[in-house]
């Protein structure tokens, strides 16, 4: 149905995959209906009609939090269904993408459907992910005392630390099997865009300068916090 392989963007939740997806989209990659108002840059139809129900059928949490999937079946119609959604949402030709933290958890299904896809794995320091999870309302799993007791976690932070480490195991296996590039958005906080340029080249895309304005807007809060911390440190030294 589509004669071009997708770009698949994933990473542990709160890793910054939405920023990377926004950049790739800006550089001319079709993503269909991505619900851009919420800033997630993931195709809402594929997410809600395909990915979440699949996780539920596998006995996992549809949000990819807890429980994580432990078993997989390979749906034979996965490729045609995904491509059909993209065509229905306006795809004509050229590069196309799907971004979702959950597809790292189910990478074997996606690899079976799209064995020649290029994967972008978005990384972030574990401590920063854990901290972000505790501050984010929709990251609910380990805010639950019932779940923490079930897994014998003393606090919410212990739960998210376990969650990140479980996904790191998955990524280690995944990296040995698929065509993958890692990228660390935190470098962009220091306005180091070298890795970003390398990713765009690796994907065979043309760089668009407006992507930098997009990045600065998305990271505005982070830049502000960094500058505030630096100012506080200078003040303490006086």
Secondary structure, 3 states (H helix, E strand, C coil): CCCCCCEEEECCCCCCHHHHHHHHHHCCCECCCCCHHHCCCCCHHHHHHHHHHHHHHCCCCCCCCCCCCCCCCCCCCHHHHHHHHHHHCCCCCCCEEEECCHHHHCHHHHHHHCCCCEEEEEECCHHHHHHHHHHCCCCCHHHCHHHHHHHCCCCHHHHHHHHHHHHHHHHHHHHCCCEEEEEECHHHHCCCCHHHHHHHHHCCCCCCCHHHHHHHHHCHHHHHHHHHHHHHHHHHHC
